[in-house]
């Protein structure tokens, strides 16, 4: 059964139970989002996606608010734009002003929306924690000074059974995303699967191995399917001047676990001169041979066997 709604003067019939965000996307209307991802459960925490619903007292988070019959919505009213500008101003007040050298420049949502609504860094920045940048592990650079607390990394990590490496700690302006006991990634249970990096909308989490390989606007991309197990995860291969400069997993849909071995295997396949892989030995990462890190036949057999066992258990 469909629901009749009007968004920005456009009439549409959308599925009952759909969110306002989904309805707007059906009409080709772009509503900004930070915390929303179609592969994650609904959250509604960042509020950048607020819209004005006729007759409602407050602005509604479009990523969680459901449509209703006859609903009239404005996604760019004066009230909505003012709210978004205020949110962006607060985020920029506590954000490092290093967009010129940030790895996410050109693909950063905070940068995109600040440009869209004309919000700039002020001369006097707000409160800054000055967290130490975590870059000792060989795969992920973690800069919590750039974190906007959207929670996507936490929710993406928690989708995988027995992983759940990340969580929120503290309250208010001291809130922070941490691992258990606030340990660095390399000392935690993190397996560097890149789920968190893939969903991060800003430069808080970046791929260390592809850093400074090329700017996003200089890169031609293609999507490839990982063949190292039955999951068939999607990877993005970026090339500049005919040379592959990075390989990174795409959005982790439906709780697929992703894996570091899949990323390394695709790096070996597509990069002209891939960096040596690292393995954890005695709790520390050490450079290893590709054959040792991948051991592809054994890994694939174990994964397939494990998945077949789970499927058989589900049927029982």
Long-range contacts (C-beta under 8 A, 24 or more apart in sequence): 3-67, 3-68, 3-69, 3-71, 4-69, 4-70, 5-67, 5-68, 5-69, 5-70, 5-71, 5-72, 5-73, 6-71, 6-72, 6-73, 7-73, 7-74, 7-75, 8-73, 8-74, 8-75, 8-76, 14-67, 16-67, 17-66, 17-67, 18-66, 18-67, 19-62, 19-63, 19-64, 19-65, 19-66, 19-67, 20-51, 20-53, 20-60, 20-62, 20-63, 20-65, 20-66, 20-67, 20-71, 20-73, 21-49, 21-62, 21-63, 23-67, 23-73, 24-51, 24-62, 24-73, 24-75, 29-75, 31-62, 31-75, 32-84, 32-109, 32-112, 32-113, 32-116, 33-63, 33-109, 34-109, 34-110, 34-148, 34-150, 34-152, 34-201, 35-63, 35-150, 35-151, 35-152, 36-63, 37-152, 37-155, 37-156, 37-199, 37-251, 38-251, 38-253, 39-156, 39-199, 39-251, 39-252, 39-253, 39-254, 39-255, 40-152, 40-155, 40-156, 40-159, 40-199, 41-155, 43-151, 43-155, 45-149, 45-150, 45-151, 46-87, 46-148, 46-149, 46-150, 47-83, 47-87, 48-84, 48-87, 48-88, 48-113, 50-80, 50-83, 50-84, 51-75, 51-80, 52-77, 52-79, 52-80, 59-83, 81-117, 84-113, 84-117, 85-117, 85-118, 85-119, 88-113, 88-114, 88-117, 88-119, 89-119, 89-122, 90-126, 91-148, 92-119, 92-120, 92-121, 92-122, 93-122, 93-125, 93-126, 93-127, 94-125, 94-126, 94-127, 94-128, 95-121, 95-125, 95-145, 95-146, 95-148, 96-128, 96-143, 96-145, 96-146, 97-121, 97-125, 102-146, 102-203, 103-141, 103-203, 103-206, 103-207, 103-211, 103-212, 104-202, 104-203, 104-206, 105-203, 105-215, 105-216, 106-215, 106-216, 106-217, 107-216, 108-201, 108-202, 108-203, 109-201, 109-202, 110-148, 110-201, 110-202, 127-173, 129-174, 129-176, 131-176, 134-184, 134-185, 135-208, 136-184, 136-186, 137-184, 137-185, 137-186, 137-192, 137-208, 137-285, 138-208, 138-209, 138-278, 138-285, 139-192, 139-194, 139-207, 139-208, 139-209, 139-260, 139-278, 140-185, 140-192, 140-194, 140-196, 140-197, 140-205, 140-206, 140-207, 140-208, 141-205, 141-206, 141-207, 141-208, 141-211, 142-184, 142-185, 142-204, 142-205, 143-203, 143-204, 143-205, 143-206, 144-176, 144-177, 144-204, 145-204, 146-202, 146-203, 146-204, 147-176, 147-177, 147-202, 147-204, 148-201, 148-202, 148-204, 149-175, 149-177, 150-201, 151-177, 152-196, 152-199, 152-200, 152-201, 153-177, 153-195, 153-196, 153-199, 153-200, 153-205, 156-195, 156-196, 156-198, 156-199, 156-252, 157-195, 157-196, 159-195, 159-252, 159-255, 160-193, 160-195, 160-255, 160-257, 163-189, 163-191, 163-193, 163-257, 165-189, 165-190, 166-196, 186-280, 186-284, 186-285, 187-283, 191-259, 191-260, 192-260, 193-249, 193-257, 193-258, 193-259, 193-260, 194-248, 194-249, 194-258, 194-260, 194-263, 195-249, 195-252, 195-257, 195-258, 197-248, 198-248, 198-249, 198-250, 198-251, 198-252, 198-258, 199-251, 199-252, 207-246, 207-248, 209-246, 209-267, 209-275, 210-238, 210-245, 210-246, 210-247, 210-248, 213-238, 213-240, 213-245, 213-246, 214-238, 214-240, 214-245, 214-246, 219-245, 219-246, 223-250, 224-266, 224-270, 226-262, 226-265, 226-266, 228-259, 228-261, 228-262, 228-265, 228-296, 228-299, 228-300, 229-259, 229-262, 229-299, 229-300, 229-303, 229-304, 229-307, 230-303, 230-304, 230-307, 231-256, 231-257, 233-258, 233-259, 233-262, 235-262, 235-263, 235-266, 237-266, 237-270, 243-272, 244-270, 244-271, 244-272, 247-271, 261-293, 261-294, 261-299, 264-290, 264-293, 264-294, 265-294, 265-296, 268-294
